[in-house]
Amino acid sequence: MNSSMAAAFEAGSGVDPSLLKVTIQLLATGVVLIVFAWVMVQIFAAYQSNRATVSEAVTSSLKATVILCLLVTVVFW
């Protein structure tokens, strides 16, 4: 976005575009981290109740961590 577009956006909405971008990124990261925490709790609960073996829990945790890294990368791109 060039400076004239940013100025027009700010004049129309009353919000600086870079501030809006940071706010949206923080909100999206918060949602992603909450979902990640929920997934990890579910994996741990499955392991505790013997619905998952150690290798399944570790594999699932690794998959969730890789997905977390990809989503955070996409959000902050």
Secondary structure, 3 states (H helix, E strand, C coil): CCHHHHHHHHHHHCCCHHHHHHHHHHHHHHHHHHHHHHHHHHHHHHHHCCCCCHHHHHHHHHHHHHHHHHHHHHHCC
